[in-house]
């Protein structure tokens, strides 16, 4: 038996032996026997194996990479949001200090008179 088994592979082998025992299949059952007992073809069995249990972990790696990418993107968006909030607070303070709101309020209430043409 190979010595370079990952913990996930060991867990899979143990779980598969338990399933074989529970279903009454021999411990050395091959793919054909398992598929025949399940009532499916070998081709379907391999399709299911690829779909539901990627033994190489390629699917898990892709999901982890996608999760890492989304986490990084989320952190960047949070940082940008904080920067914009600080910038917005600064603008509000500057408007208050320079009385821009009062100026705009006076400007809107003043009635402009049209000059008469000479």
OpenMM code with the backbone's topology and positions (N, CA, C; nanometers):
from openmm import Vec3, app, unit

residues = "UNK UNK UNK UNK UNK UNK UNK UNK UNK UNK UNK UNK UNK UNK UNK UNK UNK UNK UNK UNK UNK UNK UNK UNK UNK UNK UNK UNK UNK UNK UNK UNK UNK UNK UNK UNK UNK UNK UNK UNK UNK UNK UNK UNK UNK UNK UNK UNK UNK UNK UNK UNK UNK UNK UNK UNK UNK UNK UNK UNK UNK UNK UNK UNK UNK UNK UNK UNK UNK UNK UNK UNK UNK UNK UNK UNK UNK UNK UNK UNK UNK UNK UNK UNK UNK UNK UNK UNK UNK UNK UNK UNK UNK UNK UNK UNK UNK UNK UNK UNK UNK UNK UNK UNK UNK UNK UNK UNK UNK UNK UNK UNK UNK UNK UNK UNK UNK UNK".split()
positions = [
    Vec3(0.0852, -0.1180, 0.0000),
    Vec3(0.0000, 0.0000, 0.0000),
    Vec3(0.0891, 0.1234, 0.0000),
    Vec3(0.0553, 0.2236, -0.0810),
    Vec3(0.1390, 0.3435, -0.0881),
    Vec3(0.1453, 0.4147, 0.0462),
    Vec3(0.2621, 0.4708, 0.0739),
    Vec3(0.2812, 0.5413, 0.2005),
    Vec3(0.2415, 0.6881, 0.1904),
    Vec3(0.2240, 0.7386, 0.0706),
    Vec3(0.1987, 0.8812, 0.0514),
    Vec3(0.0502, 0.9136, 0.0393),
    Vec3(-0.0291, 0.8634, 0.1290),
    Vec3(-0.1723, 0.8941, 0.1265),
    Vec3(-0.1980, 1.0200, 0.2087),
    Vec3(-0.2842, 1.1069, 0.1547),
    Vec3(-0.3228, 1.2265, 0.2289),
    Vec3(-0.4298, 1.1882, 0.3303),
    Vec3(-0.4516, 1.2703, 0.4305),
    Vec3(-0.5586, 1.2411, 0.5274),
    Vec3(-0.6952, 1.2253, 0.4613),
    Vec3(-0.7224, 1.3056, 0.3563),
    Vec3(-0.8506, 1.2962, 0.2862),
    Vec3(-0.8643, 1.1612, 0.2160),
    Vec3(-0.7530, 1.1148, 0.1571),
    Vec3(-0.7557, 0.9860, 0.0888),
    Vec3(-0.7774, 0.8713, 0.1878),
    Vec3(-0.7110, 0.8776, 0.3032),
    Vec3(-0.7300, 0.7746, 0.4060),
    Vec3(-0.8756, 0.7720, 0.4507),
    Vec3(-0.9334, 0.8905, 0.4746),
    Vec3(-1.0731, 0.8988, 0.5172),
    Vec3(-1.1666, 0.8421, 0.4103),
    Vec3(-1.1359, 0.8687, 0.2841),
    Vec3(-1.2182, 0.8176, 0.1744),
    Vec3(-1.2123, 0.6658, 0.1673),
    Vec3(-1.0923, 0.6107, 0.1802),
    Vec3(-1.0769, 0.4650, 0.1743),
    Vec3(-1.1523, 0.3989, 0.2897),
    Vec3(-1.1373, 0.4521, 0.4088),
    Vec3(-1.2067, 0.3946, 0.5254),
    Vec3(-1.3574, 0.4040, 0.5067),
    Vec3(-1.4047, 0.5195, 0.4610),
    Vec3(-1.5493, 0.5387, 0.4402),
    Vec3(-1.6000, 0.4433, 0.3315),
    Vec3(-1.5235, 0.4257, 0.2230),
    Vec3(-1.5682, 0.3367, 0.1163),
    Vec3(-1.5741, 0.1915, 0.1625),
    Vec3(-1.4792, 0.1490, 0.2449),
    Vec3(-1.4826, 0.0123, 0.2982),
    Vec3(-1.6053, -0.0064, 0.3872),
    Vec3(-1.6396, 0.0973, 0.4638),
    Vec3(-1.7574, 0.0898, 0.5502),
    Vec3(-1.8842, 0.0795, 0.4658),
    Vec3(-1.8902, 0.1552, 0.3576),
    Vec3(-2.0076, 0.1488, 0.2693),
    Vec3(-2.0183, 0.0110, 0.2058),
    Vec3(-1.9050, -0.0433, 0.1592),
    Vec3(-1.9065, -0.1783, 0.1011),
    Vec3(-1.9610, -0.2795, 0.2013),
    Vec3(-1.9157, -0.2694, 0.3251),
    Vec3(-1.9603, -0.3617, 0.4299),
    Vec3(-2.1102, -0.3448, 0.4557),
    Vec3(-2.1557, -0.2196, 0.4662),
    Vec3(-2.2970, -0.1931, 0.4942),
    Vec3(-2.3878, -0.2432, 0.3819),
    Vec3(-2.3429, -0.2378, 0.2575),
    Vec3(-2.4244, -0.2779, 0.1428),
    Vec3(-2.4087, -0.4257, 0.1091),
    Vec3(-2.3244, -0.4962, 0.1828),
    Vec3(-2.3076, -0.6389, 0.1607),
    Vec3(-2.2207, -0.6734, 0.0406),
    Vec3(-2.1375, -0.5832, -0.0018),
    Vec3(-2.0483, -0.6089, -0.1146),
    Vec3(-1.9140, -0.6611, -0.0625),
    Vec3(-1.8450, -0.7420, -0.1425),
    Vec3(-1.7144, -0.7899, -0.0984),
    Vec3(-1.6148, -0.6745, -0.0880),
    Vec3(-1.5164, -0.6891, 0.0027),
    Vec3(-1.4194, -0.5822, 0.0253),
    Vec3(-1.3356, -0.5526, -0.0977),
    Vec3(-1.3189, -0.6518, -0.1843),
    Vec3(-1.2380, -0.6305, -0.3044),
    Vec3(-1.3244, -0.6092, -0.4294),
    Vec3(-1.4437, -0.5554, -0.4109),
    Vec3(-1.5357, -0.5337, -0.5235),
    Vec3(-1.4753, -0.4337, -0.6209),
    Vec3(-1.4849, -0.4663, -0.7494),
    Vec3(-1.4335, -0.3746, -0.8513),
    Vec3(-1.5457, -0.2816, -0.8978),
    Vec3(-1.5113, -0.1911, -0.9891),
    Vec3(-1.6073, -0.0910, -1.0362),
    Vec3(-1.7282, -0.1571, -1.1024),
    Vec3(-1.7043, -0.2595, -1.1805),
    Vec3(-1.8138, -0.3283, -1.2488),
    Vec3(-1.9128, -0.3860, -1.1483),
    Vec3(-1.8629, -0.4500, -1.0433),
    Vec3(-1.9500, -0.5091, -0.9413),
    Vec3(-2.0313, -0.4017, -0.8701),
    Vec3(-1.9645, -0.2932, -0.8325),
    Vec3(-2.0341, -0.1843, -0.7619),
    Vec3(-2.1437, -0.1254, -0.8506),
    Vec3(-2.1128, -0.1012, -0.9770),
    Vec3(-2.2111, -0.0419, -1.0682),
    Vec3(-2.3274, -0.1371, -1.0936),
    Vec3(-2.2974, -0.2671, -1.1079),
    Vec3(-2.4037, -0.3662, -1.1300),
    Vec3(-2.4973, -0.3687, -1.0090),
    Vec3(-2.4433, -0.3648, -0.8878),
    Vec3(-2.5263, -0.3647, -0.7669),
    Vec3(-2.6104, -0.2374, -0.7568),
    Vec3(-2.5567, -0.1262, -0.8096),
    Vec3(-2.6306, 0.0004, -0.8058),
    Vec3(-2.7320, 0.0098, -0.9191),
    Vec3(-2.7224, -0.0809, -1.0168),
    Vec3(-2.8162, -0.0802, -1.1278),
    Vec3(-2.7819, 0.0234, -1.2342),
    Vec3(-2.6542, 0.0536, -1.2480),
    Vec3(-2.6105, 0.1523, -1.3465),
    Vec3(-2.4966, 0.0933, -1.4287),
    Vec3(-2.4634, 0.1600, -1.5394),
    Vec3(-2.3519, 0.1138, -1.6225),
    Vec3(-2.2200, 0.1651, -1.5638),
    Vec3(-2.1104, 0.1039, -1.6088),
    Vec3(-1.9783, 0.1498, -1.5642),
    Vec3(-1.9551, 0.2942, -1.6061),
    Vec3(-1.9985, 0.3275, -1.7277),
    Vec3(-1.9806, 0.4639, -1.7779),
    Vec3(-2.0502, 0.5639, -1.6854),
    Vec3(-2.1745, 0.5323, -1.6481),
    Vec3(-2.2474, 0.6196, -1.5556),
    Vec3(-2.1767, 0.6257, -1.4209),
    Vec3(-2.1253, 0.5122, -1.3765),
    Vec3(-2.0527, 0.5089, -1.2495),
    Vec3(-1.9324, 0.6015, -1.2499),
    Vec3(-1.8557, 0.5990, -1.3586),
    Vec3(-1.7401, 0.6882, -1.3687),
    Vec3(-1.7826, 0.8348, -1.3821),
    Vec3(-1.8936, 0.8588, -1.4509),
    Vec3(-1.9440, 0.9960, -1.4606),
    Vec3(-1.9827, 1.0475, -1.3217),
    Vec3(-2.0501, 0.9630, -1.2438),
    Vec3(-2.0870, 1.0021, -1.1077),
    Vec3(-1.9630, 1.0236, -1.0222),
    Vec3(-1.8644, 0.9362, -1.0387),
    Vec3(-1.7413, 0.9501, -0.9608),
    Vec3(-1.6729, 1.0836, -0.9912),
    Vec3(-1.6710, 1.1223, -1.1185),
    Vec3(-1.6105, 1.2507, -1.1549),
    Vec3(-1.6930, 1.3683, -1.1054),
    Vec3(-1.8252, 1.3511, -1.1078),
    Vec3(-1.9129, 1.4614, -1.0672),
    Vec3(-1.9158, 1.4801, -0.9155),
    Vec3(-1.9265, 1.3706, -0.8411),
    Vec3(-1.9480, 1.3808, -0.6970),
    Vec3(-1.8231, 1.3625, -0.6120),
    Vec3(-1.7187, 1.3118, -0.6672),
    Vec3(-1.6000, 1.2902, -0.5859),
    Vec3(-1.4743, 1.3013, -0.6676),
    Vec3(-1.4235, 1.4220, -0.6814),
    Vec3(-1.3019, 1.4441, -0.7584),
    Vec3(-1.1833, 1.3988, -0.6745),
    Vec3(-1.1261, 1.2813, -0.7022),
    Vec3(-1.0194, 1.2291, -0.6183),
    Vec3(-0.8924, 1.3110, -0.6238),
    Vec3(-0.8719, 1.3854, -0.7292),
    Vec3(-0.7489, 1.4632, -0.7391),
    Vec3(-0.7583, 1.5941, -0.6622),
    Vec3(-0.8774, 1.6327, -0.6219),
    Vec3(-0.8950, 1.7572, -0.5470),
    Vec3(-0.8919, 1.8811, -0.6350),
    Vec3(-0.8989, 1.8626, -0.7667),
    Vec3(-0.8937, 1.9764, -0.8581),
    Vec3(-1.0114, 2.0702, -0.8331),
    Vec3(-1.1292, 2.0122, -0.8136),
    Vec3(-1.2478, 2.0938, -0.7899),
    Vec3(-1.2337, 2.1709, -0.6587),
    Vec3(-1.1834, 2.1049, -0.5539),
    Vec3(-1.1642, 2.1727, -0.4260),
    Vec3(-1.0637, 2.2862, -0.4387),
    Vec3(-0.9557, 2.2624, -0.5126),
    Vec3(-0.8548, 2.3667, -0.5321),
    Vec3(-0.9145, 2.4868, -0.6039),
    Vec3(-0.9960, 2.4604, -0.7052),
    Vec3(-1.0594, 2.5699, -0.7792),
    Vec3(-1.1533, 2.6487, -0.6886),
    Vec3(-1.2275, 2.5784, -0.6051),
    Vec3(-1.3173, 2.6474, -0.5127),
    Vec3(-1.2399, 2.7311, -0.4112),
    Vec3(-1.1285, 2.6768, -0.3618),
    Vec3(-1.0470, 2.7515, -0.2663),
    Vec3(-0.9854, 2.8751, -0.3311),
    Vec3(-0.9408, 2.8608, -0.4557),
    Vec3(-0.8848, 2.9769, -0.5256),
    Vec3(-0.9922, 3.0835, -0.5460),
    Vec3(-1.1129, 3.0405, -0.5842),
    Vec3(-1.2227, 3.1346, -0.6039),
    Vec3(-1.2600, 3.2027, -0.4720),
    Vec3(-1.2633, 3.1242, -0.3640),
    Vec3(-1.2933, 3.1815, -0.2332),
    Vec3(-1.1868, 3.2829, -0.1923),
    Vec3(-1.0597, 3.2502, -0.2132),
    Vec3(-0.9518, 3.3430, -0.1808),
    Vec3(-0.9619, 3.4709, -0.2627),
    Vec3(-0.9958, 3.4556, -0.3921),
    Vec3(-1.0107, 3.5730, -0.4776),
    Vec3(-1.1248, 3.6621, -0.4283),
    Vec3(-1.2370, 3.5993, -0.3920),
    Vec3(-1.3517, 3.6767, -0.3436),
    Vec3(-1.3222, 3.7439, -0.2104),
    Vec3(-1.2480, 3.6761, -0.1233),
    Vec3(-1.2105, 3.7376, 0.0047),
    Vec3(-1.1220, 3.8593, -0.0178),
    Vec3(-1.0260, 3.8479, -0.1092),
    Vec3(-0.9378, 3.9607, -0.1395),
    Vec3(-1.0169, 4.0769, -0.1987),
    Vec3(-1.1089, 4.0447, -0.2892),
    Vec3(-1.1921, 4.1482, -0.3498),
    Vec3(-1.2794, 4.2165, -0.2443),
    Vec3(-1.3345, 4.1381, -0.1533),
    Vec3(-1.4181, 4.1927, -0.0465),
    Vec3(-1.3368, 4.2860, 0.0435),
    Vec3(-1.2149, 4.2439, 0.0786),
    Vec3(-1.1295, 4.3275, 0.1629),
    Vec3(-1.0969, 4.4593, 0.0924),
    Vec3(-1.0705, 4.4538, -0.0376),
    Vec3(-1.0410, 4.5753, -0.1142),
    Vec3(-1.1625, 4.6668, -0.1178),
    Vec3(-1.2806, 4.6099, -0.1382),
    Vec3(-1.4023, 4.6911, -0.1414),
    Vec3(-1.4297, 4.7557, -0.0058),
    Vec3(-1.4054, 4.6818, 0.1022),
    Vec3(-1.4239, 4.7393, 0.2357),
    Vec3(-1.3281, 4.8552, 0.2581),
    Vec3(-1.2033, 4.8386, 0.2136),
    Vec3(-1.1034, 4.9445, 0.2289),
    Vec3(-1.1435, 5.0675, 0.1481),
    Vec3(-1.1884, 5.0457, 0.0241),
    Vec3(-1.2329, 5.1576, -0.0596),
    Vec3(-1.3526, 5.2281, 0.0031),
    Vec3(-1.4441, 5.1509, 0.0603),
    Vec3(-1.5613, 5.2097, 0.1256),
    Vec3(-1.5202, 5.2967, 0.2436),
    Vec3(-1.4275, 5.2475, 0.3255),
    Vec3(-1.3796, 5.3261, 0.4394),
    Vec3(-1.3139, 5.4550, 0.3925),
    Vec3(-1.2335, 5.4470, 0.2860),
    Vec3(-1.1682, 5.5670, 0.2323),
    Vec3(-1.2711, 5.6688, 0.1862),
    Vec3(-1.3752, 5.6222, 0.1170),
    Vec3(-1.4785, 5.7132, 0.0694),
    Vec3(-1.5574, 5.7744, 0.1847),
    Vec3(-1.5813, 5.6972, 0.2885),
    Vec3(-1.6525, 5.7506, 0.4047),
    Vec3(-1.5718, 5.8611, 0.4711),
    Vec3(-1.4414, 5.8396, 0.4849),
    Vec3(-1.3542, 5.9411, 0.5451),
    Vec3(-1.3503, 6.0658, 0.4569),
    Vec3(-1.3386, 6.0466, 0.3266),
    Vec3(-1.3364, 6.1590, 0.2335),
    Vec3(-1.4677, 6.2366, 0.2392),
    Vec3(-1.5784, 6.1660, 0.2487),
    Vec3(-1.7098, 6.2290, 0.2566),
    Vec3(-1.7239, 6.3109, 0.3848),
    Vec3(-1.6767, 6.2547, 0.4950),
    Vec3(-1.6816, 6.3288, 0.6227),
    Vec3(-1.5972, 6.4555, 0.6142),
    Vec3(-1.4820, 6.4467, 0.5478),
    Vec3(-1.3957, 6.5646, 0.5298),
    Vec3(-1.4646, 6.6729, 0.4496),
    Vec3(-1.5334, 6.6310, 0.3437),
    Vec3(-1.6064, 6.7294, 0.2625),
    Vec3(-1.7182, 6.7952, 0.3417),
    Vec3(-1.7906, 6.7165, 0.4198),
    Vec3(-1.8979, 6.7731, 0.5029),
    Vec3(-1.8411, 6.8752, 0.6008),
    Vec3(-1.7281, 6.8424, 0.6616),
    Vec3(-1.6643, 6.9331, 0.7569),
    Vec3(-1.6174, 7.0605, 0.6867),
    Vec3(-1.5596, 7.0477, 0.5687),
    Vec3(-1.5141, 7.1644, 0.4937),
    Vec3(-1.6322, 7.2541, 0.4569),
    Vec3(-1.7434, 7.1966, 0.4152),
    Vec3(-1.8619, 7.2758, 0.3827),
    Vec3(-1.9108, 7.3515, 0.5053),
    Vec3(-1.9066, 7.2822, 0.6189),
    Vec3(-1.9522, 7.3453, 0.7437),
    Vec3(-1.8587, 7.4595, 0.7823),
    Vec3(-1.7286, 7.4383, 0.7742),
    Vec3(-1.6307, 7.5407, 0.8124),
    Vec3(-1.6438, 7.6634, 0.7230),
    Vec3(-1.6594, 7.6440, 0.5952),
    Vec3(-1.6643, 7.7554, 0.5003),
    Vec3(-1.8047, 7.8095, 0.4782),
    Vec3(-1.9026, 7.7548, 0.5454),
    Vec3(-2.0381, 7.8065, 0.5377),
    Vec3(-2.1025, 7.7906, 0.4011),
    Vec3(-2.0702, 7.6867, 0.3324),
    Vec3(-2.1244, 7.6650, 0.1975),
    Vec3(-2.2758, 7.6456, 0.2024),
    Vec3(-2.3253, 7.5755, 0.3026),
    Vec3(-2.4699, 7.5538, 0.3139),
    Vec3(-2.5438, 7.6865, 0.3292),
    Vec3(-2.4904, 7.7754, 0.4136),
    Vec3(-2.5544, 7.9061, 0.4330),
    Vec3(-2.5505, 7.9864, 0.3037),
    Vec3(-2.4366, 7.9820, 0.2344),
    Vec3(-2.4229, 8.0548, 0.1084),
    Vec3(-2.5237, 8.0050, 0.0064),
    Vec3(-2.5354, 7.8744, -0.0037),
    Vec3(-2.6303, 7.8175, -0.1000),
    Vec3(-2.7743, 7.8506, -0.0627),
    Vec3(-2.8038, 7.8522, 0.0679),
    Vec3(-2.9393, 7.8841, 0.1111),
    Vec3(-2.9731, 8.0292, 0.0766),
    Vec3(-2.8770, 8.1203, 0.0972),
    Vec3(-2.9010, 8.2615, 0.0643),
    Vec3(-2.9143, 8.2799, -0.0863),
    Vec3(-2.8309, 8.2104, -0.1603),
    Vec3(-2.8318, 8.2250, -0.3049),
    Vec3(-2.9649, 8.1799, -0.3624),
    Vec3(-3.0204, 8.0732, -0.3092),
    Vec3(-3.1472, 8.0208, -0.3601),
    Vec3(-3.2645, 8.1088, -0.3219),
    Vec3(-3.2540, 8.1849, -0.2123),
    Vec3(-3.3667, 8.2677, -0.1693),
    Vec3(-3.3642, 8.4052, -0.2339),
    Vec3(-3.2498, 8.4460, -0.2860),
    Vec3(-3.2412, 8.5773, -0.3497),
    Vec3(-3.3138, 8.5745, -0.4829),
    Vec3(-3.3839, 8.6797, -0.5096),
    Vec3(-3.4549, 8.6918, -0.6368),
    Vec3(-3.3656, 8.7716, -0.7305),
    Vec3(-3.3398, 8.7151, -0.8408),
    Vec3(-3.2570, 8.7849, -0.9379),
    Vec3(-3.3455, 8.8767, -1.0219),
    Vec3(-3.2979, 8.9931, -1.0322),
    Vec3(-3.3707, 9.0884, -1.1155),
    Vec3(-3.3076, 9.0905, -1.2536),
    Vec3(-3.3919, 9.0946, -1.3473),
    Vec3(-3.3437, 9.1031, -1.4845),
    Vec3(-3.3111, 9.2488, -1.5158),
    Vec3(-3.2012, 9.2652, -1.5810),
    Vec3(-3.1645, 9.3992, -1.6239),
    Vec3(-3.2474, 9.4379, -1.7459),
    Vec3(-3.2860, 9.5565, -1.7429),
    Vec3(-3.3585, 9.6052, -1.8581),
    Vec3(-3.2558, 9.6451, -1.9630),
    Vec3(-3.2855, 9.6160, -2.0833),
    Vec3(-3.1975, 9.6503, -2.1915),
    Vec3(-3.2122, 9.7998, -2.2202),
    Vec3(-3.1019, 9.8703, -2.2367),
    Vec3(-3.1108, 10.0155, -2.2640),
    Vec3(-3.1553, 10.0495, -2.4022),
] * unit.nanometer
topology = app.Topology()
chain = topology.addChain("A")
for resn in residues:
    res = topology.addResidue(resn, chain)
    for name in ("N", "CA", "C"):
        topology.addAtom(name, app.Element.getBySymbol(name[0]), res)
